């Protein structure tokens, strides 16, 4: 059985660099143990911070909203 993990960031207006790094470390750790993660509700400010830090969403499913994420399951 595949493990799934959903992270909805729609209520998060902004994150600092430390929190962004922690989030991506969590996503990488979950991937290592076979958990498929999905991010939803990423605001432009958060995406901008991630890009500035060189973080990539390429191996993480990204949905526009939590509703879209839940519809896909």
CHARMM-style PDB file with segment names, atoms N, HN, CA, C and O in Angstrom:
ATOM      1  N   UNK     1       0.840  -1.178   0.000  1.00  0.00      PROA
ATOM      2  CA  UNK     1       0.000   0.000   0.000  1.00  0.00      PROA
ATOM      3  C   UNK     1       0.885   1.241   0.000  1.00  0.00      PROA
ATOM      4  O   UNK     1       1.868   1.313   0.738  1.00  0.00      PROA
ATOM      5  N   UNK     2       0.534   2.199  -0.819  1.00  0.00      PROA
ATOM      6  HN  UNK     2      -0.264   2.141  -1.418  1.00  0.00      PROA
ATOM      7  CA  UNK     2       1.302   3.432  -0.938  1.00  0.00      PROA
ATOM      8  C   UNK     2       0.902   4.420   0.147  1.00  0.00      PROA
ATOM      9  O   UNK     2      -0.285   4.635   0.394  1.00  0.00      PROA
ATOM     10  N   UNK     3       1.890   5.016   0.789  1.00  0.00      PROA
ATOM     11  HN  UNK     3       2.854   4.841   0.588  1.00  0.00      PROA
ATOM     12  CA  UNK     3       1.624   6.038   1.797  1.00  0.00      PROA
ATOM     13  C   UNK     3       1.525   7.394   1.116  1.00  0.00      PROA
ATOM     14  O   UNK     3       2.320   7.720   0.234  1.00  0.00      PROA
ATOM     15  N   UNK     4       0.539   8.179   1.536  1.00  0.00      PROA
ATOM     16  HN  UNK     4      -0.107   7.914   2.252  1.00  0.00      PROA
ATOM     17  CA  UNK     4       0.329   9.506   0.971  1.00  0.00      PROA
ATOM     18  C   UNK     4       0.401  10.543   2.076  1.00  0.00      PROA
ATOM     19  O   UNK     4      -0.023  10.289   3.204  1.00  0.00      PROA
ATOM     20  N   UNK     5       0.936  11.708   1.753  1.00  0.00      PROA
ATOM     21  HN  UNK     5       1.280  11.914   0.837  1.00  0.00      PROA
ATOM     22  CA  UNK     5       1.049  12.788   2.714  1.00  0.00      PROA
ATOM     23  C   UNK     5       0.700  14.091   2.002  1.00  0.00      PROA
ATOM     24  O   UNK     5       1.264  14.398   0.952  1.00  0.00      PROA
ATOM     25  N   UNK     6      -0.218  14.848   2.567  1.00  0.00      PROA
ATOM     26  HN  UNK     6      -0.676  14.598   3.421  1.00  0.00      PROA
ATOM     27  CA  UNK     6      -0.662  16.099   1.955  1.00  0.00      PROA
ATOM     28  C   UNK     6      -0.248  17.277   2.830  1.00  0.00      PROA
ATOM     29  O   UNK     6      -0.413  17.248   4.049  1.00  0.00      PROA
ATOM     30  N   UNK     7       0.287  18.300   2.199  1.00  0.00      PROA
ATOM     31  HN  UNK     7       0.421  18.324   1.208  1.00  0.00      PROA
ATOM     32  CA  UNK     7       0.647  19.530   2.907  1.00  0.00      PROA
ATOM     33  C   UNK     7      -0.040  20.693   2.196  1.00  0.00      PROA
ATOM     34  O   UNK     7       0.279  21.004   1.049  1.00  0.00      PROA
ATOM     35  N   UNK     8      -0.972  21.323   2.878  1.00  0.00      PROA
ATOM     36  HN  UNK     8      -1.231  21.070   3.810  1.00  0.00      PROA
ATOM     37  CA  UNK     8      -1.676  22.468   2.306  1.00  0.00      PROA
ATOM     38  C   UNK     8      -1.089  23.740   2.899  1.00  0.00      PROA
ATOM     39  O   UNK     8      -1.099  23.936   4.114  1.00  0.00      PROA
ATOM     40  N   UNK     9      -0.577  24.600   2.027  1.00  0.00      PROA
ATOM     41  HN  UNK     9      -0.568  24.441   1.039  1.00  0.00      PROA
ATOM     42  CA  UNK     9       0.073  25.833   2.463  1.00  0.00      PROA
ATOM     43  C   UNK     9      -0.769  27.067   2.182  1.00  0.00      PROA
ATOM     44  O   UNK     9      -0.258  28.185   2.238  1.00  0.00      PROA
ATOM     45  N   UNK    10      -2.054  26.885   1.880  1.00  0.00      PROA
ATOM     46  HN  UNK    10      -2.469  25.976   1.834  1.00  0.00      PROA
ATOM     47  CA  UNK    10      -2.893  28.027   1.491  1.00  0.00      PROA
ATOM     48  C   UNK    10      -3.068  29.043   2.612  1.00  0.00      PROA
ATOM     49  O   UNK    10      -3.325  30.214   2.330  1.00  0.00      PROA
ATOM     50  N   UNK    11      -2.941  28.640   3.864  1.00  0.00      PROA
ATOM     51  HN  UNK    11      -2.733  27.689   4.093  1.00  0.00      PROA
ATOM     52  CA  UNK    11      -3.065  29.572   4.979  1.00  0.00      PROA
ATOM     53  C   UNK    11      -1.757  30.238   5.358  1.00  0.00      PROA
ATOM     54  O   UNK    11      -1.716  31.057   6.276  1.00  0.00      PROA
ATOM     55  N   UNK    12      -0.689  29.889   4.657  1.00  0.00      PROA
ATOM     56  HN  UNK    12      -0.722  29.223   3.911  1.00  0.00      PROA
ATOM     57  CA  UNK    12       0.634  30.434   4.962  1.00  0.00      PROA
ATOM     58  C   UNK    12       0.917  31.585   4.012  1.00  0.00      PROA
ATOM     59  O   UNK    12       1.038  31.385   2.804  1.00  0.00      PROA
ATOM     60  N   UNK    13       1.022  32.794   4.562  1.00  0.00      PROA
ATOM     61  HN  UNK    13       0.924  32.956   5.544  1.00  0.00      PROA
ATOM     62  CA  UNK    13       1.237  33.978   3.726  1.00  0.00      PROA
ATOM     63  C   UNK    13       2.690  34.100   3.292  1.00  0.00      PROA
ATOM     64  O   UNK    13       2.968  34.515   2.167  1.00  0.00      PROA
ATOM     65  N   UNK    14       3.619  33.742   4.174  1.00  0.00      PROA
ATOM     66  HN  UNK    14       3.393  33.405   5.088  1.00  0.00      PROA
ATOM     67  CA  UNK    14       5.032  33.886   3.847  1.00  0.00      PROA
ATOM     68  C   UNK    14       5.847  32.965   4.748  1.00  0.00      PROA
ATOM     69  O   UNK    14       5.474  32.715   5.894  1.00  0.00      PROA
ATOM     70  N   UNK    15       6.951  32.468   4.226  1.00  0.00      PROA
ATOM     71  HN  UNK    15       7.253  32.671   3.295  1.00  0.00      PROA
ATOM     72  CA  UNK    15       7.861  31.672   5.043  1.00  0.00      PROA
ATOM     73  C   UNK    15       9.265  32.238   4.889  1.00  0.00      PROA
ATOM     74  O   UNK    15       9.615  32.807   3.855  1.00  0.00      PROA
ATOM     75  N   UNK    16      10.064  32.067   5.945  1.00  0.00      PROA
ATOM     76  HN  UNK    16       9.780  31.605   6.785  1.00  0.00      PROA
ATOM     77  CA  UNK    16      11.450  32.525   5.848  1.00  0.00      PROA
ATOM     78  C   UNK    16      12.320  31.396   5.318  1.00  0.00      PROA
ATOM     79  O   UNK    16      11.840  30.285   5.093  1.00  0.00      PROA
ATOM     80  N   UNK    17      13.574  31.680   5.125  1.00  0.00      PROA
ATOM     81  HN  UNK    17      13.964  32.583   5.308  1.00  0.00      PROA
ATOM     82  CA  UNK    17      14.463  30.698   4.507  1.00  0.00      PROA
ATOM     83  C   UNK    17      14.628  29.452   5.363  1.00  0.00      PROA
ATOM     84  O   UNK    17      14.704  28.346   4.827  1.00  0.00      PROA
ATOM     85  N   UNK    18      14.685  29.604   6.677  1.00  0.00      PROA
ATOM     86  HN  UNK    18      14.623  30.502   7.113  1.00  0.00      PROA
ATOM     87  CA  UNK    18      14.849  28.444   7.555  1.00  0.00      PROA
ATOM     88  C   UNK    18      13.649  27.496   7.458  1.00  0.00      PROA
ATOM     89  O   UNK    18      13.815  26.279   7.373  1.00  0.00      PROA
ATOM     90  N   UNK    19      12.459  28.057   7.471  1.00  0.00      PROA
ATOM     91  HN  UNK    19      12.324  29.045   7.541  1.00  0.00      PROA
ATOM     92  CA  UNK    19      11.249  27.231   7.375  1.00  0.00      PROA
ATOM     93  C   UNK    19      11.178  26.555   6.007  1.00  0.00      PROA
ATOM     94  O   UNK    19      10.799  25.387   5.917  1.00  0.00      PROA
ATOM     95  N   UNK    20      11.533  27.265   4.957  1.00  0.00      PROA
ATOM     96  HN  UNK    20      11.840  28.213   5.030  1.00  0.00      PROA
ATOM     97  CA  UNK    20      11.529  26.672   3.616  1.00  0.00      PROA
ATOM     98  C   UNK    20      12.482  25.478   3.554  1.00  0.00      PROA
ATOM     99  O   UNK    20      12.131  24.426   3.020  1.00  0.00      PROA
ATOM    100  N   UNK    21      13.679  25.642   4.097  1.00  0.00      PROA
ATOM    101  HN  UNK    21      13.965  26.497   4.531  1.00  0.00      PROA
ATOM    102  CA  UNK    21      14.631  24.529   4.116  1.00  0.00      PROA
ATOM    103  C   UNK    21      14.090  23.353   4.927  1.00  0.00      PROA
ATOM    104  O   UNK    21      14.230  22.203   4.512  1.00  0.00      PROA
ATOM    105  N   UNK    22      13.478  23.627   6.068  1.00  0.00      PROA
ATOM    106  HN  UNK    22      13.364  24.562   6.404  1.00  0.00      PROA
ATOM    107  CA  UNK    22      12.917  22.557   6.898  1.00  0.00      PROA
ATOM    108  C   UNK    22      11.815  21.811   6.154  1.00  0.00      PROA
ATOM    109  O   UNK    22      11.739  20.584   6.213  1.00  0.00      PROA
ATOM    110  N   UNK    23      10.968  22.554   5.459  1.00  0.00      PROA
ATOM    111  HN  UNK    23      11.030  23.551   5.412  1.00  0.00      PROA
ATOM    112  CA  UNK    23       9.888  21.929   4.690  1.00  0.00      PROA
ATOM    113  C   UNK    23      10.456  20.991   3.636  1.00  0.00      PROA
ATOM    114  O   UNK    23       9.986  19.862   3.492  1.00  0.00      PROA
ATOM    115  N   UNK    24      11.457  21.444   2.903  1.00  0.00      PROA
ATOM    116  HN  UNK    24      11.839  22.360   3.019  1.00  0.00      PROA
ATOM    117  CA  UNK    24      12.024  20.604   1.854  1.00  0.00      PROA
ATOM    118  C   UNK    24      12.823  19.436   2.424  1.00  0.00      PROA
ATOM    119  O   UNK    24      12.881  18.376   1.800  1.00  0.00      PROA
ATOM    120  N   UNK    25      13.435  19.603   3.585  1.00  0.00      PROA
ATOM    121  HN  UNK    25      13.388  20.463   4.092  1.00  0.00      PROA
ATOM    122  CA  UNK    25      14.093  18.468   4.236  1.00  0.00      PROA
ATOM    123  C   UNK    25      13.054  17.421   4.635  1.00  0.00      PROA
ATOM    124  O   UNK    25      13.293  16.221   4.501  1.00  0.00      PROA
ATOM    125  N   UNK    26      11.910  17.874   5.121  1.00  0.00      PROA
ATOM    126  HN  UNK    26      11.716  18.849   5.230  1.00  0.00      PROA
ATOM    127  CA  UNK    26      10.821  16.956   5.468  1.00  0.00      PROA
ATOM    128  C   UNK    26      10.338  16.204   4.233  1.00  0.00      PROA
ATOM    129  O   UNK    26      10.165  14.985   4.274  1.00  0.00      PROA
ATOM    130  N   UNK    27      10.120  16.925   3.137  1.00  0.00      PROA
ATOM    131  HN  UNK    27      10.260  17.915   3.104  1.00  0.00      PROA
ATOM    132  CA  UNK    27       9.660  16.282   1.902  1.00  0.00      PROA
ATOM    133  C   UNK    27      10.677  15.249   1.416  1.00  0.00      PROA
ATOM    134  O   UNK    27      10.296  14.163   0.981  1.00  0.00      PROA
ATOM    135  N   UNK    28      11.966  15.582   1.487  1.00  0.00      PROA
ATOM    136  HN  UNK    28      12.275  16.465   1.841  1.00  0.00      PROA
ATOM    137  CA  UNK    28      13.004  14.639   1.061  1.00  0.00      PROA
ATOM    138  C   UNK    28      13.056  13.422   1.969  1.00  0.00      PROA
ATOM    139  O   UNK    28      13.226  12.301   1.489  1.00  0.00      PROA
ATOM    140  N   UNK    29      12.913  13.621   3.266  1.00  0.00      PROA
ATOM    141  HN  UNK    29      12.775  14.531   3.656  1.00  0.00      PROA
ATOM    142  CA  UNK    29      12.922  12.496   4.207  1.00  0.00      PROA
ATOM    143  C   UNK    29      11.733  11.571   3.955  1.00  0.00      PROA
ATOM    144  O   UNK    29      11.879  10.349   3.974  1.00  0.00      PROA
ATOM    145  N   UNK    30      10.576  12.146   3.724  1.00  0.00      PROA
ATOM    146  HN  UNK    30      10.458  13.139   3.709  1.00  0.00      PROA
ATOM    147  CA  UNK    30       9.386  11.333   3.441  1.00  0.00      PROA
ATOM    148  C   UNK    30       9.571  10.532   2.158  1.00  0.00      PROA
ATOM    149  O   UNK    30       9.172   9.370   2.080  1.00  0.00      PROA
ATOM    150  N   UNK    31      10.178  11.160   1.154  1.00  0.00      PROA
ATOM    151  HN  UNK    31      10.503  12.103   1.217  1.00  0.00      PROA
ATOM    152  CA  UNK    31      10.424  10.465  -0.107  1.00  0.00      PROA
ATOM    153  C   UNK    31      11.351   9.268   0.112  1.00  0.00      PROA
ATOM    154  O   UNK    31      11.155   8.207  -0.481  1.00  0.00      PROA
ATOM    155  N   UNK    32      12.362   9.446   0.968  1.00  0.00      PROA
ATOM    156  HN  UNK    32      12.521  10.308   1.449  1.00  0.00      PROA
ATOM    157  CA  UNK    32      13.316   8.368   1.228  1.00  0.00      PROA
ATOM    158  C   UNK    32      12.656   7.139   1.854  1.00  0.00      PROA
ATOM    159  O   UNK    32      13.109   6.015   1.641  1.00  0.00      PROA
ATOM    160  N   UNK    33      11.599   7.350   2.617  1.00  0.00      PROA
ATOM    161  HN  UNK    33      11.232   8.264   2.791  1.00  0.00      PROA
ATOM    162  CA  UNK    33      10.921   6.203   3.242  1.00  0.00      PROA
ATOM    163  C   UNK    33       9.695   5.753   2.448  1.00  0.00      PROA
ATOM    164  O   UNK    33       8.899   4.942   2.923  1.00  0.00      PROA
ATOM    165  N   UNK    34       9.552   6.286   1.236  1.00  0.00      PROA
ATOM    166  HN  UNK    34      10.198   6.944   0.850  1.00  0.00      PROA
ATOM    167  CA  UNK    34       8.517   5.813   0.332  1.00  0.00      PROA
ATOM    168  C   UNK    34       7.168   6.490   0.449  1.00  0.00      PROA
ATOM    169  O   UNK    34       6.166   5.956  -0.027  1.00  0.00      PROA
ATOM    170  N   UNK    35       7.123   7.658   1.075  1.00  0.00      PROA
ATOM    171  HN  UNK    35       7.936   8.092   1.462  1.00  0.00      PROA
ATOM    172  CA  UNK    35       5.868   8.380   1.213  1.00  0.00      PROA
ATOM    173  C   UNK    35       5.737   9.367   0.058  1.00  0.00      PROA
ATOM    174  O   UNK    35       6.632  10.177  -0.184  1.00  0.00      PROA
ATOM    175  N   UNK    36       4.627   9.292  -0.643  1.00  0.00      PROA
ATOM    176  HN  UNK    36       3.900   8.634  -0.446  1.00  0.00      PROA
ATOM    177  CA  UNK    36       4.349  10.198  -1.756  1.00  0.00      PROA
ATOM    178  C   UNK    36       3.720  11.472  -1.191  1.00  0.00      PROA
ATOM    179  O   UNK    36       2.678  11.409  -0.540  1.00  0.00      PROA
ATOM    180  N   UNK    37       4.341  12.618  -1.434  1.00  0.00      PROA
ATOM    181  HN  UNK    37       5.188  12.669  -1.963  1.00  0.00      PROA
ATOM    182  CA  UNK    37       3.840  13.869  -0.869  1.00  0.00      PROA
ATOM    183  C   UNK    37       3.227  14.758  -1.938  1.00  0.00      PROA
ATOM    184  O   UNK    37       3.612  14.726  -3.107  1.00  0.00      PROA
ATOM    185  N   UNK    38       2.269  15.547  -1.499  1.00  0.00      PROA
ATOM    186  HN  UNK    38       1.956  15.573  -0.549  1.00  0.00      PROA
ATOM    187  CA  UNK    38       1.614  16.522  -2.362  1.00  0.00      PROA
ATOM    188  C   UNK    38       1.557  17.849  -1.630  1.00  0.00      PROA
ATOM    189  O   UNK    38       1.194  17.908  -0.455  1.00  0.00      PROA
ATOM    190  N   UNK    39       1.914  18.905  -2.327  1.00  0.00      PROA
ATOM    191  HN  UNK    39       2.209  18.857  -3.282  1.00  0.00      PROA
ATOM    192  CA  UNK    39       1.785  20.260  -1.791  1.00  0.00      PROA
ATOM    193  C   UNK    39       0.636  20.948  -2.501  1.00  0.00      PROA
ATOM    194  O   UNK    39       0.452  20.780  -3.707  1.00  0.00      PROA
ATOM    195  N   UNK    40      -0.128  21.716  -1.763  1.00  0.00      PROA
ATOM    196  HN  UNK    40       0.022  21.853  -0.783  1.00  0.00      PROA
ATOM    197  CA  UNK    40      -1.203  22.486  -2.386  1.00  0.00      PROA
ATOM    198  C   UNK    40      -1.235  23.885  -1.789  1.00  0.00      PROA
ATOM    199  O   UNK    40      -0.744  24.119  -0.684  1.00  0.00      PROA
ATOM    200  N   UNK    41      -1.821  24.808  -2.539  1.00  0.00      PROA
ATOM    201  HN  UNK    41      -2.220  24.618  -3.436  1.00  0.00      PROA
ATOM    202  CA  UNK    41      -2.029  26.164  -2.044  1.00  0.00      PROA
ATOM    203  C   UNK    41      -0.765  26.983  -1.891  1.00  0.00      PROA
ATOM    204  O   UNK    41      -0.691  27.840  -1.011  1.00  0.00      PROA
ATOM    205  N   UNK    42       0.236  26.738  -2.730  1.00  0.00      PROA
ATOM    206  HN  UNK    42       0.177  26.041  -3.445  1.00  0.00      PROA
ATOM    207  CA  UNK    42       1.493  27.486  -2.617  1.00  0.00      PROA
ATOM    208  C   UNK    42       1.294  28.885  -3.197  1.00  0.00      PROA
ATOM    209  O   UNK    42       1.006  29.047  -4.383  1.00  0.00      PROA
ATOM    210  N   UNK    43       1.451  29.871  -2.353  1.00  0.00      PROA
ATOM    211  HN  UNK    43       1.686  29.739  -1.390  1.00  0.00      PROA
ATOM    212  CA  UNK    43       1.320  31.260  -2.791  1.00  0.00      PROA
ATOM    213  C   UNK    43       2.567  31.689  -3.567  1.00  0.00      PROA
ATOM    214  O   UNK    43       3.638  31.106  -3.395  1.00  0.00      PROA
ATOM    215  N   UNK    44       2.429  32.703  -4.417  1.00  0.00      PROA
ATOM    216  HN  UNK    44       1.560  33.177  -4.557  1.00  0.00      PROA
ATOM    217  CA  UNK    44       3.586  33.168  -5.187  1.00  0.00      PROA
ATOM    218  C   UNK    44       4.780  33.550  -4.319  1.00  0.00      PROA
ATOM    219  O   UNK    44       5.926  33.325  -4.709  1.00  0.00      PROA
ATOM    220  N   UNK    45       4.524  34.122  -3.154  1.00  0.00      PROA
ATOM    221  HN  UNK    45       3.594  34.304  -2.837  1.00  0.00      PROA
ATOM    222  CA  UNK    45       5.624  34.535  -2.272  1.00  0.00      PROA
ATOM    223  C   UNK    45       6.434  33.324  -1.800  1.00  0.00      PROA
ATOM    224  O   UNK    45       7.660  33.382  -1.703  1.00  0.00      PROA
ATOM    225  N   UNK    46       5.731  32.234  -1.509  1.00  0.00      PROA
ATOM    226  HN  UNK    46       4.735  32.187  -1.587  1.00  0.00      PROA
ATOM    227  CA  UNK    46       6.406  31.025  -1.047  1.00  0.00      PROA
ATOM    228  C   UNK    46       7.192  30.388  -2.199  1.00  0.00      PROA
ATOM    229  O   UNK    46       8.326  29.944  -2.017  1.00  0.00      PROA
ATOM    230  N   UNK    47       6.585  30.348  -3.362  1.00  0.00      PROA
ATOM    231  HN  UNK    47       5.664  30.709  -3.509  1.00  0.00      PROA
ATOM    232  CA  UNK    47       7.270  29.809  -4.535  1.00  0.00      PROA
ATOM    233  C   UNK    47       8.518  30.631  -4.845  1.00  0.00      PROA
ATOM    234  O   UNK    47       9.561  30.080  -5.196  1.00  0.00      PROA
ATOM    235  N   UNK    48       8.404  31.939  -4.715  1.00  0.00      PROA
ATOM    236  HN  UNK    48       7.557  32.386  -4.430  1.00  0.00      PROA
ATOM    237  CA  UNK    48       9.529  32.829  -4.968  1.00  0.00      PROA
ATOM    238  C   UNK    48      10.671  32.563  -3.986  1.00  0.00      PROA
ATOM    239  O   UNK    48      11.836  32.518  -4.382  1.00  0.00      PROA
ATOM    240  N   UNK    49      10.338  32.387  -2.717  1.00  0.00      PROA
ATOM    241  HN  UNK    49       9.392  32.423  -2.396  1.00  0.00      PROA
ATOM    242  CA  UNK    49      11.354  32.078  -1.707  1.00  0.00      PROA
ATOM    243  C   UNK    49      12.049  30.764  -2.037  1.00  0.00      PROA
ATOM    244  O   UNK    49      13.273  30.669  -1.950  1.00  0.00      PROA
ATOM    245  N   UNK    50      11.284  29.761  -2.412  1.00  0.00      PROA
ATOM    246  HN  UNK    50      10.289  29.838  -2.482  1.00  0.00      PROA
ATOM    247  CA  UNK    50      11.855  28.458  -2.750  1.00  0.00      PROA
ATOM    248  C   UNK    50      12.806  28.567  -3.938  1.00  0.00      PROA
ATOM    249  O   UNK    50      13.892  27.988  -3.924  1.00  0.00      PROA
ATOM    250  N   UNK    51      12.399  29.302  -4.957  1.00  0.00      PROA
ATOM    251  HN  UNK    51      11.517  29.772  -4.969  1.00  0.00      PROA
ATOM    252  CA  UNK    51      13.243  29.470  -6.148  1.00  0.00      PROA
ATOM    253  C   UNK    51      14.518  30.223  -5.788  1.00  0.00      PROA
ATOM    254  O   UNK    51      15.600  29.855  -6.247  1.00  0.00      PROA
ATOM    255  N   UNK    52      14.409  31.265  -4.980  1.00  0.00      PROA
ATOM    256  HN  UNK    52      13.530  31.564  -4.607  1.00  0.00      PROA
ATOM    257  CA  UNK    52      15.584  32.032  -4.567  1.00  0.00      PROA
ATOM    258  C   UNK    52      16.574  31.163  -3.798  1.00  0.00      PROA
ATOM    259  O   UNK    52      17.781  31.393  -3.858  1.00  0.00      PROA
ATOM    260  N   UNK    53      16.068  30.171  -3.080  1.00  0.00      PROA
ATOM    261  HN  UNK    53      15.086  29.985  -3.031  1.00  0.00      PROA
ATOM    262  CA  UNK    53      16.925  29.268  -2.308  1.00  0.00      PROA
ATOM    263  C   UNK    53      17.442  28.099  -3.138  1.00  0.00      PROA
ATOM    264  O   UNK    53      18.247  27.300  -2.663  1.00  0.00      PROA
ATOM    265  N   UNK    54      16.973  28.005  -4.384  1.00  0.00      PROA
ATOM    266  HN  UNK    54      16.319  28.655  -4.770  1.00  0.00      PROA
ATOM    267  CA  UNK    54      17.391  26.906  -5.237  1.00  0.00      PROA
ATOM    268  C   UNK    54      16.671  25.606  -4.943  1.00  0.00      PROA
ATOM    269  O   UNK    54      17.138  24.537  -5.336  1.00  0.00      PROA
ATOM    270  N   UNK    55      15.539  25.682  -4.256  1.00  0.00      PROA
ATOM    271  HN  UNK    55      15.160  26.551  -3.937  1.00  0.00      PROA
ATOM    272  CA  UNK    55      14.747  24.496  -3.938  1.00  0.00      PROA
ATOM    273  C   UNK    55      13.848  24.173  -5.125  1.00  0.00      PROA
ATOM    274  O   UNK    55      13.389  25.070  -5.832  1.00  0.00      PROA
ATOM    275  N   UNK    56      13.608  22.906  -5.331  1.00  0.00      PROA
ATOM    276  HN  UNK    56      13.981  22.178  -4.756  1.00  0.00      PROA
ATOM    277  CA  UNK    56      12.848  22.477  -6.498  1.00  0.00      PROA
ATOM    278  C   UNK    56      11.621  21.665  -6.101  1.00  0.00      PROA
ATOM    279  O   UNK    56      11.661  20.855  -5.175  1.00  0.00      PROA
ATOM    280  N   UNK    57      10.541  21.903  -6.817  1.00  0.00      PROA
ATOM    281  HN  UNK    57      10.508  22.561  -7.569  1.00  0.00      PROA
ATOM    282  CA  UNK    57       9.303  21.144  -6.619  1.00  0.00      PROA
ATOM    283  C   UNK    57       9.190  20.003  -7.630  1.00  0.00      PROA
ATOM    284  O   UNK    57       8.137  19.373  -7.732  1.00  0.00      PROA
ATOM    285  N   UNK    58      10.246  19.735  -8.367  1.00  0.00      PROA
ATOM    286  HN  UNK    58      11.101  20.247  -8.284  1.00  0.00      PROA
ATOM    287  CA  UNK    58      10.167  18.817  -9.499  1.00  0.00      PROA
ATOM    288  C   UNK    58       9.759  17.398  -9.105  1.00  0.00      PROA
ATOM    289  O   UNK    58       9.092  16.723  -9.889  1.00  0.00      PROA
ATOM    290  N   UNK    59      10.133  16.929  -7.928  1.00  0.00      PROA
ATOM    291  HN  UNK    59      10.675  17.477  -7.291  1.00  0.00      PROA
ATOM    292  CA  UNK    59       9.795  15.563  -7.526  1.00  0.00      PROA
ATOM    293  C   UNK    59       8.598  15.514  -6.576  1.00  0.00      PROA
ATOM    294  O   UNK    59       8.311  14.473  -5.987  1.00  0.00      PROA
ATOM    295  N   UNK    60       7.905  16.641  -6.432  1.00  0.00      PROA
ATOM    296  HN  UNK    60       8.139  17.487  -6.911  1.00  0.00      PROA
ATOM    297  CA  UNK    60       6.746  16.721  -5.550  1.00  0.00      PROA
ATOM    298  C   UNK    60       5.534  17.120  -6.372  1.00  0.00      PROA
ATOM    299  O   UNK    60       5.596  18.052  -7.173  1.00  0.00      PROA
ATOM    300  N   UNK    61       4.442  16.417  -6.171  1.00  0.00      PROA
ATOM    301  HN  UNK    61       4.392  15.659  -5.520  1.00  0.00      PROA
ATOM    302  CA  UNK    61       3.209  16.822  -6.854  1.00  0.00      PROA
ATOM    303  C   UNK    61       2.730  18.131  -6.246  1.00  0.00      PROA
ATOM    304  O   UNK    61       2.717  18.294  -5.026  1.00  0.00      PROA
ATOM    305  N   UNK    62       2.340  19.052  -7.098  1.00  0.00      PROA
ATOM    306  HN  UNK    62       2.351  18.919  -8.090  1.00  0.00      PROA
ATOM    307  CA  UNK    62       1.868  20.354  -6.641  1.00  0.00      PROA
ATOM    308  C   UNK    62       0.475  20.582  -7.218  1.00  0.00      PROA
ATOM    309  O   UNK    62       0.255  20.410  -8.417  1.00  0.00      PROA
ATOM    310  N   UNK    63      -0.448  20.963  -6.369  1.00  0.00      PROA
ATOM    311  HN  UNK    63      -0.269  21.102  -5.395  1.00  0.00      PROA
ATOM    312  CA  UNK    63      -1.821  21.274  -6.781  1.00  0.00      PROA
ATOM    313  C   UNK    63      -2.122  22.729  -6.433  1.00  0.00      PROA
ATOM    314  O   UNK    63      -1.534  23.290  -5.508  1.00  0.00      PROA
ATOM    315  N   UNK    64      -3.019  23.318  -7.165  1.00  0.00      PROA
ATOM    316  HN  UNK    64      -3.496  22.862  -7.917  1.00  0.00      PROA
ATOM    317  CA  UNK    64      -3.379  24.709  -6.948  1.00  0.00      PROA
ATOM    318  C   UNK    64      -4.051  24.932  -5.606  1.00  0.00      PROA
ATOM    319  O   UNK    64      -3.789  25.922  -4.922  1.00  0.00      PROA
ATOM    320  N   UNK    65      -4.922  24.001  -5.236  1.00  0.00      PROA
ATOM    321  HN  UNK    65      -5.136  23.197  -5.792  1.00  0.00      PROA
ATOM    322  CA  UNK    65      -5.675  24.156  -3.986  1.00  0.00      PROA
ATOM    323  C   UNK    65      -5.858  22.791  -3.322  1.00  0.00      PROA
ATOM    324  O   UNK    65      -5.642  21.748  -3.939  1.00  0.00      PROA
ATOM    325  N   UNK    66      -6.256  22.823  -2.068  1.00  0.00      PROA
ATOM    326  HN  UNK    66      -6.431  23.670  -1.567  1.00  0.00      PROA
ATOM    327  CA  UNK    66      -6.539  21.579  -1.353  1.00  0.00      PROA
ATOM    328  C   UNK    66      -7.701  20.841  -2.017  1.00  0.00      PROA
ATOM    329  O   UNK    66      -7.686  19.614  -2.110  1.00  0.00      PROA
ATOM    330  N   UNK    67      -8.699  21.583  -2.474  1.00  0.00      PROA
ATOM    331  HN  UNK    67      -8.711  22.580  -2.399  1.00  0.00      PROA
ATOM    332  CA  UNK    67      -9.847  20.962  -3.153  1.00  0.00      PROA
ATOM    333  C   UNK    67      -9.386  20.193  -4.393  1.00  0.00      PROA
ATOM    334  O   UNK    67      -9.832  19.071  -4.631  1.00  0.00      PROA
ATOM    335  N   UNK    68      -8.500  20.794  -5.177  1.00  0.00      PROA
ATOM    336  HN  UNK    68      -8.137  21.706  -4.984  1.00  0.00      PROA
ATOM    337  CA  UNK    68      -7.985  20.111  -6.372  1.00  0.00      PROA
ATOM    338  C   UNK    68      -7.189  18.869  -5.978  1.00  0.00      PROA
ATOM    339  O   UNK    68      -7.271  17.835  -6.640  1.00  0.00      PROA
ATOM    340  N   UNK    69      -6.431  18.978  -4.911  1.00  0.00      PROA
ATOM    341  HN  UNK    69      -6.365  19.819  -4.373  1.00  0.00      PROA
ATOM    342  CA  UNK    69      -5.647  17.840  -4.427  1.00  0.00      PROA
ATOM    343  C   UNK    69      -6.567  16.674  -4.031  1.00  0.00      PROA
ATOM    344  O   UNK    69      -6.315  15.525  -4.393  1.00  0.00      PROA
ATOM    345  N   UNK    70      -7.602  16.978  -3.306  1.00  0.00      PROA
ATOM    346  HN  UNK    70      -7.807  17.912  -3.011  1.00  0.00      PROA
ATOM    347  CA  UNK    70      -8.525  15.939  -2.849  1.00  0.00      PROA
ATOM    348  C   UNK    70      -9.318  15.331  -3.995  1.00  0.00      PROA
ATOM    349  O   UNK    70      -9.661  14.149  -3.946  1.00  0.00      PROA
ATOM    350  N   UNK    71      -9.616  16.119  -5.031  1.00  0.00      PROA
ATOM    351  HN  UNK    71      -9.338  17.079  -5.071  1.00  0.00      PROA
ATOM    352  CA  UNK    71     -10.318  15.597  -6.196  1.00  0.00      PROA
ATOM    353  C   UNK    71      -9.472  14.585  -6.960  1.00  0.00      PROA
ATOM    354  O   UNK    71     -10.006  13.651  -7.558  1.00  0.00      PROA
ATOM    355  N   UNK    72      -8.166  14.768  -6.940  1.00  0.00      PROA
ATOM    356  HN  UNK    72      -7.733  15.528  -6.454  1.00  0.00      PROA
ATOM    357  CA  UNK    72      -7.246  13.896  -7.678  1.00  0.00      PROA
ATOM    358  C   UNK    72      -7.091  12.543  -7.020  1.00  0.00      PROA
ATOM    359  O   UNK    72      -6.620  11.608  -7.668  1.00  0.00      PROA
ATOM    360  N   UNK    73      -7.463  12.398  -5.766  1.00  0.00      PROA
ATOM    361  HN  UNK    73      -7.845  13.157  -5.239  1.00  0.00      PROA
ATOM    362  CA  UNK    73      -7.254  11.142  -5.031  1.00  0.00      PROA
ATOM    363  C   UNK    73      -8.397  10.190  -5.218  1.00  0.00      PROA
ATOM    364  OT1 UNK    73      -8.380   9.089  -4.668  1.00  0.00      PROA
TER     365      UNK     73
END
